[in-house]
Amino acid sequence: MASFIIEGGHRLKGEITPQGAKNEALEVIAATLLTAESVRITNIPNILDVNNLIRLMSDMGCLITKNAPGDFTFQAKELNLEYLRSTEFLSRCSKLRGSVLLLGPLLARYGWAALAQPGGDKIGRRRLDTHFLGFKKLGAKFSHSMKQQTFEISADKLKGTYMLLDEASITGTANIVMAAVLAEGTTTIYNAACEPYIQQLCKMLNRMGAKISGIASNLLTIEGVKELQGTEHCILPDMIEIGSFIGMAALAGDGLTIKDVAYEELGIIPYSFSQLGIKMERRGDDLYIPRQDNYEIETFIDGSFMTVADAPWPGLTPDLLSVLIVVATQAKGSVLFHQKMFESRLFFVDKLIEMGAQIILCDPHRAVVVGHNNAFTLRARRMTSPDIRAGIALLIAAMSAEGTSIIDNIEQIDRGYENIEERLNSLGANIKRTE
């Protein structure tokens, strides 16, 4: 198990460019299975989850060519469907949450798909009901082995229909859209997720010959087509990584510029940090975060207590709540964080409390942070990363802490952040990786 050794107190200064969006990458890479033609995708992040999906698709028979770093061509001309029945395939799926995105394309193109219960991290249950209910609406048959934790989905012919999703699931919406583009007739998806990842997927599918309207809304209309063609696609910068860098700049920055952020796609993220008092400047498509010696949490207009809660897009992504919590520990004032979309994701605050943060964990979904106003710094500790986003939050806390911290299980961080210690060390951090 790999670990990070972080010497706190070093200030970050300079420029950093965010990687391609992890969540978008998983969706658009899976979508290449919908056509026998070549699909070229650029700005693919070099991270564990994405690399594992690429390797899995290669073993399925998809021809994959690496043109340059972050630049791949995919051609799913002939897939080995027998491999999908193998214990090796199911075992690898069980360790990769993104593998669930293979279901929609395989069902649409081949009429059959199998999957083991996807793995991932410890942020609470992320149920798959939305995916399978959508497939069933399209005419697929579903079977589930509780003992083996495997799923199987099949259909002689998918037919378009109207459906109201039980929740605005991002991966659920992506999966259903990918299945529906090759279905017979028209599919209408209400309460669809509308995150930039979904928008990018839909735009790419339309360039491949799909007929999707209502993009960027929660009502998607998909007119089925018989086949799709090849295309080229560039992945957006990762808004979660951008938010993580804003948090680093707030706590441990000495003037940090985040390059090429695709500002218009960041939604409410800059505003959410400004609610905690963080100052930033938009310079073209870059973000400059000056040194923040002090920052004060806002109150609502009527003077009431600030509350920050996650919500489906265009609300605040739950992936950034952990970073915002760390930032709030050194602010002036108090704030209630409400994690509505996942349980167990706030349990990492125990580690921040051990570092000296003043946090009241109300229940699995709510935590009150009482800011220190930089009156004293956090204390270095040894910690374990439970998931990707808590891991990066703990890394930010360690960088701002007094002394040397150790974070174990950094494989969780590697799942979502590309060469993070090298990139941060180039800005002035002192982070060492040990195996």
N, C-alpha and C positions, 0 to 999 in steps of 0.2 A: 504494500500500500504506500503510495507516494504522499509526501507532505510538503508544505511550504514553510520555510523559516523566514519570518518577516521582522526586520528591525524597524521599529516605528520611529516617527519623528522626522522622516525625510520628506521634504516638500516636492511636489510634482510641478514641473514647468516645461512648457514647450507645446508641441503639436502632436495630436494623435488622430488617426483615421479609423473609424469604426469598421468592423468586418461586415460581411453580408449577413442578412437576417437568417438566423437559424430556422425559425418556424416556417418562413417562406421557402427556404431551401428544401426542407423535407417534403413540402407539398408539391413543388414544381418538379423535383426529381422523380417523385412517385408518378406524376402525371405523364412522364415520358413513356410509360408503359402503354399508354393509350393508342400509340401509333407505331407502325413498323418503320417509319421514316426517322431520319436523324433529327435530334433536338440538341441544340447547343445552348448551354447555360453558363453564364459568367458571374463573377463575384460570389462564388460558392465559398463559404467559410471552411477553413481547415480545422474542424472540431470533431470530437469523438462521435457524437450522435450522427452527424452527416456522413462521416467516413464509414461508419458501420452500415448505414443504409446503402451507400454506394457499393460496398463490398458484397452485401447481401444480394443486391440486384445483379451484380456481375456473376455471382454463383448461380443465379436463376437463369442465366443465359443471355442477359442484356449485354450488348457490346458497348464498352465504355472506353473512350479515348481521352487521355489527359493532354490538352493542347498547351496549357501553361498553368502556373499556380492559380487555383480558383476558377479554371476554365475547362469544362468537360463537354464532350459530345456523347450523347446516349442514343443507342439504337436497339430497340426491343423487337428485332425482326422475328426471331424464333426463341421462345422461352421453353425451358425444361419444366413442364408442369408436374412431372413425376417428382422432381426435387421438392416441390411444394408439399408433398405428402410425407417427406422424410422427417425422421426425428431430429436430424441435424438442423433443418430449416426451422422447425417449430421451437427447438431449443434456442436458436439465435434470435428469433422473434421475441421470445420471452424476456430477453435482455435489452430490447430496443423498443422504446415507446413509439417511435416514428414508424415502426413496421405496420401499424394499424392502417396507415395511409395507402398501403398496397392493395387493400381489399377492394376499394371502389374501382380502380383501373382494371384489376384482374377480373372482377365480376363483369364489368362492362364489355371487355374485349373477349374473354374466354368463357364467361358464364359460370365460373367456379373459382372459389378462393378459400384457403384455410389459414388459420392463424392461432398461435398460442397467446394466452393472456399477456399483453405487452408489459414489459418492465419499465424501469425509469428510476424515479427517486421517491422520497418519502414525504410527499406534500399532501397526502390524503387520497381518498378514492377519486379516481377520474373514470367514471363509468362509461361504458361503450353503448349503452342502450340507444342513444340518439342515432348512432351509426346504423345499427341493425334495424331499428324501427323504420328508418328512411329507406333502407334496402328492401324491406318487406313491403313498404308502400309501392315500390317500383315493381313488385312482383317476385322478389327473390324468396327462397326458402332458407330458413336458418336453423342450425342445430348446434347445441352446446354440450360438451362433456365436462361436467363439474369435476369429475375425478382427475382427468388429464389436463384440465384447464385449457381446452382447445375450442375453437369456433370453426364452423364450416358454413359457407354461404353459397347458394347455387341458384341459377335461373335459366330456363330455356330461352326466354326472351324478356327483356326489361321493357316496361311500358310506362310512359309519362303519366303523371298524376299530380293532384294538389296535395301538399302536406304542410302541416303546421308543426314545426319542431318543438319538442318539449322543453328544450333549452337552446340558447344560441351558442352551441358548441362550435369552436373553430375547426377542429379536426373533423368533427361530425359533418359540418357544412361542406368542407373540402371533399370529404369522401363521397357524400351524396351527389355533389356537383359532378365529380369525375365519373360516377356511375351514370348519371342522367344524360350526359352529353351524347352518349351513344344509344340511349333508350329510344324506343319508338314513340313518337308523339311529343307532347309538350308537358314539361314538369314545372310546377310552381312551388317554390320553397319559401314559406313565410316564417318569420322569426329566425331567418338565416343570420349567421355571424357576418359582420361587414368590416372586420379588421383589414388593414392594408395587405396582410398576407393573402386573404381571400380575394381581395381586389386584384392583386397581382396574378394570382392563379387564374382567375376568370379572364383577365386580359390576355394572358398567354394562351389559354384554351381557344379564345376567339381568333387569335392569330393562326392557330392550328386548324381553324375551320368550324369551330363550335359556334353556336348561336345563343349567347347568354346576354340577357338584358337585365337592367335593375342593379348593375354593379355599383357598389358603395352604399346600397340600401339594404334593409332587412327583408326585402321581397325580391327574390330572384326568379326570373322566367327563363327556362332552358328549352329551346326547340331542338329535339334530338336530330342528329345527323348520322349517316351510315359509317363514315370513317373520318379520321383526322390526319393532317399532314404534319410535316416537320416545321420547325421555327427556330428562332433565336430569342433568348430571354436574359435580361440582366437583373439580378436580385438587388433589392433595396438595401441600404445600410440598416444594421440591426438597431432598432429603436430601444431595445432593452439594454444593449451595450452602451448606447449613447447616454441613457439615463444613469447607468452605473458610473460612467465617466463624470457626469455632472456631480454625482454624489462624492466621488473621489476628490474632485476639484474643490468642492465645498468644505470638506473636512481636512484635506491634506494638500491642497493646491496653492501654488504661488503664481497664478496666472496661467491658465490652461486653455488651449484652443482645440476644439473638436472639429475636424475638417469634414466637409461634404456630408452633412447630416440629413439631407432631404427634409428640410425644416417643415415643409407643408404636410409631411406625412407623420409628424411627431404627435399631432393631436393635442391632448391636454397635458402631456408630460412636462413641458417647460412651465406651464402655469402651476402644476402641482408642486414643483420645487419652489416656485416663487411664493406659494402659500406658507412655506417654512422660512421665508425671508431670504432665500438664495438669489443673489443678483447675477444676471447674465446678459450678454449683449449678442444680438444677431448681427453677424457681419457677412452679408451675402447669404451663402448657404453654409456658413460656418457658425459655430457657437463659441463665444469667448466667456470664460468664467473667471473673473478676477479673484484675488485672494480674499477670503471671507474671515476676517478676524472675529467678527460678531455678526449674528443674524437673528432676527426676531420672528417668531411664529405669528402669523396674522390671526385676527379674530374675525368672526362674521360681522356684517354691518351693524347688527343689533348688539354687538359686544359678546355674543355667546361663544362658547368653547369651540375651537377649531376641530372639525372631524374630517378625516381623509379616508375615503372608502374606495375599493375597487369596484369595477362594473364592466360589463361587455362594452366593446367599442361603440361609440366614441368616448366612453368613460375611461377611467384610469386602469391600465393593465395590472392584474394582480402580481405580475412578475417583478414589479418595481416597488411594492410595498416594503419589502425587507430592506432595500436600499434607503428608502425614505425614512424608515424607523431609525437606522443608524445615523443619518443626517440630523434627525430631530434630537438625538441625545446631547448634542452640543449647541443647540439653539437656545434662545431666550424665550421661555414660555412653555406651554403644555399643549398636547394634541392627542386626540383619540384616533387610533387607527382601527379600521373595521375591515377585516378580511372576510368578505362575504362568499367568495366563490370556491374556496378550498378550506377544509379543516386541517389542523395539524401544522399549518405553514408558519404559525407564529411561535411555535415551541422553541425555535432557535434563540428567542430573546433571553432565555435563561443564561445563555453564554454571555450576552451583553451585560446582564445584571452582574455576573461574576466579574466582568471587566470594570464595574463601577457605574454602569448606566442606571438611571433611576426610571424604572419601567414597572408598571403594574399590569400583569397579565390577568385580565378579567375573566376570560374563558378562551376556548380554542379559536375564537374568531375576533376578539377585541383586546387591544392593549393600549394603555395610557402611557405616554412618554413625557416625563418632566425634564426639560432641557437643563443642562449644566451652565449654559451661557459661557462656555469655554473657561469656567472658573477652575476646573481641573481636568486633566486628560484621562482617558480610559487607561486601565492597567493591562499589561500584556498577559496573555493566558495561553494554555494549550487547549485547542478546540477540535471538534470533528465536524466536517461539512455534511449536513443531512440531505441537501439538494443543491441544484445549480445556483439559484438566486440567493438562498441563505448563505451559500459558500462565498459568493462575491461580496455580500454584505459583511460577513465576518472578515474578509480580506481588507475591506475598506476600514473597518474598525481597527484592525491590527496595524494598518499603515499609519493611523492617527494616534495609536496608543503609545504609552511610555514603556520602553523596554522591548524585548524580543518575544514574539508570539510564534506558536506553531499551529498550523492547521492541517489536520489529517484528512484522509479520504478526498484528496483534491481531484480525484478522477471525476467527481461530480462537477467541479468547476470546469474541467477540461471538456466536459460534454457540451458546454455552451460558450466557452471563451477561448479564442485562438491565441496560442503563445502568450498568454496574459502576462506572465512574469517578465518575459523579454521586453514586451512593449512598455510595461510600466517602469522597468529598470532604466530604459532609455530616457525616461522623463525625470529620473532622479530617485526612484524607489530603491529599496534594498530587499529584494525577495530572492531566496534561494530554494531550489527544488531538490528534495532528497528522496531516494527510493527506499 
